[in-house]
Amino acid sequence: MMKVEQINKTKSTFLNAIFSILLTLINGLLSIVVTRLIIQQYGSDFNGINSTANQIINVLLVLEGGFTLASNVALFESIGTGDYKNANGILNATRTKFKKIGLFFLIIGILVAIIYSVFAKTDLSSTLVFSIVLMAVIPQAINLFAVTVYRVVLQAQQREYVVSGFSALTIGLGHIVNIIVISHGGKMWVVRFVTMSFAILNCFLISEFTRKKNKFLNSKEASRPDLITGTSDVMIQKVTGVIYSSWPIIFLSISANAGTTLASVYAVYNSVMIMIKALLHGVIDAPRLGFGQMLTERDKKEVWEPFKQYEYISIVFTFISMTTTSGAIMPFIRMYTKGVNDVNYFDVNIAVLMILAGSIEMIHIPSGHLMNMAGHFKQSKKFQIISCIVLIISMAVLGNWNGIYGMLWSLLIVSILLALLEIRYIHTIFFNEKCVEFILMGAPYAIFGILLSAFELKYSLRITEVSRFMIFTLIMMLINSCFTLFVSFLFHRKLIISVIRRVRGFLKM
């Protein structure tokens, strides 16, 4: 029985990873095309506004307060044991909570749209700015009000691949329609309207699918909010996360020394990093729900070996992705922004700081996930409060002192701090004295990663042609992958063999 359950968890993990990667590729590649067309057709000013609208939504999502995560953790045992009475109690409490959150989100979103349209440093009309932000707010408000409860069900069942599949479909179609609209000289507001329409369609598809596939759902069951704990502790994670990911663009777009054109520069580099990190998240996030279920069934000592394999896979994929990105990003930026003269996009320092911060961010994600899946929200809250305080102070000081570079140094500092806090907790307290194992596992990749990245970045600066860029990127990826295998068999032979056996077991299913 345990073996069947383990296979099911492994299968769900692989499906979640595959569909998440599919979503990332469709969204990432098509959004790069759309962004390029927007800059060409409408200029960096509109691109800066459009990018800022997306980040405003990320900031407003702090209103969700981490209730989704707390509901997931509460549901694991009920869904796993088939206790649908308690499951429906938890879900009905979740539904009630998110209806309130959705309405509040809409009201606050409208107010923010009005305020931002007044203070944005842009040449576009305040009416257009307001409409762009409002059309970003509306679908997310609908999602919170009516759909998030169904996402919670799918996540508790380890079926995030359903959400990713529908999102890949609707986002992909939205991008294709926008390519047609922009290519035919459509109005600026139409671009955002198309995005909004397909986001609403996504909400409809997810809710209808979940209702039809889960006959146990009963909205008349008594609500059980008492079974959902830790929401106040999780809230601070949301705050830190949105400040980390969204504030730089918003800060730049309203800064008198920057404005929406410099926000567009940041957004272009960030769009590359978002796609790379989203691909990594597809791999790194996929097993987290399985660990949540595993922790309800096994002693944590039995969880160490699967978790070590999980961390190893995260490090390996981060190594390959970030070293390749180091060599590919600058020639890509040069070709991507060719002919754009309203602002200079070519800046190696931005790329280096983003890659360093992104690499460290990825490495501590497994530890952060395990803390959440184990329900250690209070300890996570302490770490997030410390990080949030440092983030706010460092962004205010460094951002005002050195603009975009100061903001990036702030992100790097906080990535290092949070990594030290979370990794130390998991490897010394949750698991007994495992820090040395983690250091020995990660050190070779850190050392060789820096050396490889520096060499590949320096060499790539000479590349100016698309064909050479594509060949060079493929060669880099192959070299970095082969180098990963060499380092793995040299330093972690037993670990890589155990991972290969796990993958082979899945493929035999």
N, C-alpha and C positions, 0 to 999 in steps of 0.2 A: 504493500500500500504506500509506504513512504517513497519507494522508488517511482511509482506512478505519479505521486504528487510532485516529486522533484522534477520529473520530465515535463509535467504540465507547466510548472513554474519556468523551466528553461525555455519551453516553447513560447510562452507568453512574453518572456523577456526578449527573445529573438524577434518575434513579430512586432513588439513595441519598438525595438531598435530599428528594424527594417523600415517600418512605416514612418517613423520619425525622421529617418534619414531621407526617405522619399519626399516627405513634406518639406524638409530643409532644402533639398536640391531644387524642387519645383519653385518654392517661394524665393529662395536665394538667387537662383540664376535668372528667373524672370523679373524679379524686382530690380536686379542690376541693369537689365535691359530697359525696364520702364524708367528707372532713375536717370539713365543716360539720355533717354528721349526727352524726359522732363527738363533736364538741364539745357539740352539743345533747343527745345521748342519754347520753353517758358523762362529759362534762366535759373541761376543759383538761388535767387531770392525766393521763388516759389518752392523750389526743392527744400530750402531751409525751413519754410513755413510748414510744408507737408511733413517733413521729418520731425519737426517740433511738435506737431499735433499728435503724432504717434507716441512721443515721449510723455506728453501731457497725460495721455490715457494711462500709460504705465504708472505715472505718479498717482493719478486718481484711484488706481486699483488698490492702493493701500487701504481704501475704505473696505475692501473685502476682508481685511483683518486676519488673514490666515485661517479663516473658518473652513475653507476647503480642505486644507491639510488636516486640521483637527477632526473633521468629519470622516476623512479617509481612515485615520488611525482608529477612530471609534468603530468603524464599520468592519474592519478586517476580521475580527473574531466572529461577528454575527453572520457575515456573508460566508465565511469559511465553514462554519458549523451548520449553516442552513437555518439559523434562528431568524426567520423573516419578520416575526413580530417586533423584535428589538430593532432589526434593520429598518423597518418602516417607521418606527418611532424616531430613530436617528434621522432618517431622510426627511420626514415631515418637519422636524425641528429645523433641518437645514433649509428646506423649502421656504418656511416662514421667515427665517433669517435673511435669506437672499432676496426675497421680495422687498423687504425693507431696504436692504443694501442697494438694490437696483434702482429704486425710486430716489433714494438719497444721492446715488451716483449721478443720476440724470439732472437733478436740481443743482448740485455742486458743479457738474460739468458745464451747464449753461452759464453759470456765474463766471467760471474760469474762462470760458470762451469769450465772454464780454470783456473781462479784465485784460486778457492777453491781447485781444484785438486793439486795445487802446495803447498798450505798452510795448508791443513788438516793434523792433527797429527794422522797418521794412518800407519799401516803396509801394507795396500793394495796398489796396483799399481796406479799411477796417471791416467793411461788410464782407468782403471775400475771406479775410482772415477768420472772422467769426464763423462763417458758414463752413469753412474747412474743418475747424476744431469741432463744431457741433456735429458734423457728419461723421467724425471719428468717435464722438461720445455716444450717439444713438445706438449703434449695434452692440456696443459693449454693455450699455444699460439693459438692453433686451437680453443679452447673454446672462447677465447677473440675475435679472428678475425671473427668468423662465427656464434657463437651460443649465445653469451650473449644477443644479441638483442631479441632473442626468449624467453630467460629466463625473460627478462624485461616484455614482453607481458604477460606471464603466471603469474608473480608476481602482475602485475597491475590488472589482473582478479581474484586475490586471489586463483590461482590454482597452488600454489607451490607443492601441492601433486603430480602433474604430474612429476615434476623434481625429487622429492624424490623417486617416484615409479621407474622411469627408472634408477636412480642412485643405488637404492637398488638391482635391477636386475643385472646391469652390474658389480657393485662392488662385489656383492655376487659371481657371476660366476668367476670373476677375482681371488678372494680369494680361491675358490675351486680348480681352475686350479693350482694356486701357491702351494697349499697344496700337490697336486699330484706331481708337479715338484720337490719340495723340498724333499718330501718323497722318490723320485726316484733318488736323488743325482744330480739334475740339476745344471747347472752353475749359479753363482751369478747373472750375467747380465740378465739371462733369467727371473728371478723373477721380475726384474724391467720392462722388455720388456712386460711381460704378463699384468702387471698393466697398462702400457702405452696403450696397444692395447685395453683393455676394456674401458679405459677412452675415447679413440677416438670413440669407438662404442657408448658410452653414448651421446657424442656430436651429432652424426648422428641421433640417435633416437629422441632426444629432438627437433632438428631443423625440422625433417620431420613431427613429430606429430603436432607441432605448425603451420606449414605452411598449413597442411591439415585441421586443425580445425578452422582456422581463415581466412576466405575467404576475409575479408576486407583489409588484408595486401596488400599494394600497394607501391612497391619500387620506382615508378616513381613520386610519390607525392613530391612536393617541400619540401626540408629540412627546419625545423624550430628550429635551435639551440637556437634562442632567447627565446623560451618557456621553456628551461631547465636552471634553475638558481640554484645557491648555490654550484656548483661543487668545487670551490676553498675552500669553507668553510668545505665541507665534507672531503676533501683530508686529513686534519690533523687527522680525526678519523681513517682513514686507517693507517696512519703512527704510531699512538699510539697503535692501535690494533696489528699490525704485530710485533712491538718491544716487546710488552707485551707477545705475544704468541710464538714468534719464536726465539727471540734473545738468550734466555738462552741456548738452545741446540747448536746453532751456536757458541756462545761464548765458551762453554765448549769444543766443538769439535776442535777448533783451538787454545785453550789455552795450553801453555807449561806445566801448572800444572795439566791439566785434560786430554784432548784428547778424542777420540771417544768412549773409553770404559766408561768413566764417563758420557759422553753424552748419552750413552745407558742406564745407571742407571736412569738418569733424564727422558729419553723417556719412560721407562717401567712404572714408577709412573704416568707420564703425560698421557700415553695411558689409564690408568684406569680413571683418572680425565676427560680426553677428552670424554670418553664414557658417564660418569655420567653427565657432563655438556651438552653434545649433547642431551641426553635424556631430560634434563631440557629445553634446547633451543627448543626442539620439542614442548613443552607445552607453554613456555614463548614467543617464537617468533611468534607462529601461529596467535594470534589475531592482530598483529601490523598493517597488511595491512587493516584489517577491521576498525581499529581506524583511519587510513589515510583516508579511504572513509567516515567514520562517521564525521570527522572534516570538510569535504566539504559540509555536509548536515545539521549539527546541530550547535547550539550555544555551546561553550565549557562548559558552566555550566551544560548542559544536559549530557556531556561526563563524568562528575566526578563519578557518581555512577557505570557505567560500568567499568571505569578505576580502581576504588577502589576494585571491585570484581576481576579484572585482577591482581592487585597487591597482593591481598589476596591469590589467587590461586598460584601465583609465590612463595610467602613466604612459603605456606604449602608444595608445592612439593619440594622446596629447603630444608626445614626442614627434611622431610622424607628421601630424597635422601642422604643428607650429613651426617646425624646421622648414617644411615645404612652403608654408606661408611666408616665412622670412625671405625666401628667395623669389617668391612670385609677386609679392604685393606691390613693390615699387614699379616694375615694368608694367604691371596691370594698371596702376594709377596713371602712369604716363600716357598709355594708350587710351584708357577710358576717358580721360579728360582732355584729349587732344582737340585743339580748336576752341576750347573754353577759355575766354580771356578776361572774364569779369573778376576772377580771383585766382591766385596761385594754389594749385592742389598738391604740388609735388613737395613733400617734406619727409625726409627719412626719419627724423626724430619722432614724429607722430607715430610712424609705423613701429619703431623699436619699442617705444613705451607701451603701446597697445598690445603688442605681442608678449612682452614680459608680464604685464598685468593679466592678460588672458590665460597664459600658461599656468601661472600660480593659482588663478581662480579655478581652473579645471581640476588641479591636483587635489584640492581639499574638498571637492564636492562629495566624494564617497563618504567621508567622515561626517559631513553635514547631513547627508541623507540618512545615515545610520542613526544619528542622534534624534532626528525627527521620527523615523520609523519605530524607534524604541520608545518614543513618547517622552524623551528627555528635553521637554520644551523649556523648562525653567533654566537649565544650564545653558541651552542655546540662546535663551533670552539675554543672559548675562554677557555672553560673547558678542551678541548683536548690539547691545547697548554700548559696550566699549567701542566697537567698530564704528557705530553710527556717530558717536561723539567725535571720534578722531576724524571721520569722514567729513562731517560738517565743518569742523574747525579748519582742517587742512584745505578743503575746497575753498572756503572763504578767504583764507590767508594766501595760499599758493595761487588760486585762480585770479585774485585781484592783483597779485604781484607779477605773475608771468603768464596770464591768459590761458590759452589752450594747453600749453606745456605744464603749467601749474596744476591744471585740472587732472592731467594724465599722471603726474607724479603723485597726486593725492590718491588716485585709484590704485596705483601700484603699491603705495604704502599700506593702504587698507587691505588689499589682497594678501600681502605678506602677513599682516597682523592676524587676520581671520584664519588664514591657513595654519599659523602657529598655534592658535587657540584651539581650533577644532581637531586638528590632527593629534595634538598632544593629549587632549581629553580622551579621544577614542583609543589611542594606543598606550596610554598609561593608566587610565581609570576604568573605562568600559571593558577593555581587554587588559589583562595584566602584563605590564612591562613589554610592550611590543614596539616601542619607538625605534629601537636599534634595527629591528627587522625592516621597518618602513624606510629608514635612512639608507640601509644597505640596498634596498630595492630601488629607491629613487635616485640615489647619488650618481650612478654611472650615466643615466639618461640626462640628468641636469648638466653634468660636465660636458659630455659629448654634444648635447643639444646646443649649448652656447657656442661651442667651437664650430659646429656645422652651420648654425644659423649665421654667424658672423661671416664665414667664408662664402656661403651661398648668397647672402645679401650683397656683399661687396661685388661678387662676380655678376649678379643679375642687373646691376645698375647700367651695364653696357647694352642691354637688350632693348631694342626699339621696334622690332617687327613682330607681328602677331604669330607667324609660323614658328619663328625661333622661340618665342615665349612659350607656346604650347609644347614644343619638343623639350625645351629646358625644364618646364614644370613636370612633365611626365618622367624625365630622367631623374630629376631631384626626388620625386616621390618613390621611384624604384630604389634609388641609392639609399634614401632614408629608411625605407622598409627593410632592405637587406641589412643595413647597419643595425637596425633594431633586432633582427633575428640573431646577428652576430653577438651583440651585447647580451641578449637574453640567454643564449646557449653558453656564453662565457661566464656569466655571473648568476643566472637563475635557471639552470637546466631543469631542476625538478619542478619548478613553478610553471614553466612554459609547457612541460610535458603534461602536467595535470590540467592545464587549460585546454590543450589540444584534445585530451581524452574527453573532457566535458563537451567540447564542440562536436567531436566525433559521435558521442552518444546521442546528441540532438539530431545529427544528420541521419542516423540509423532509424529514427522514429518512423 
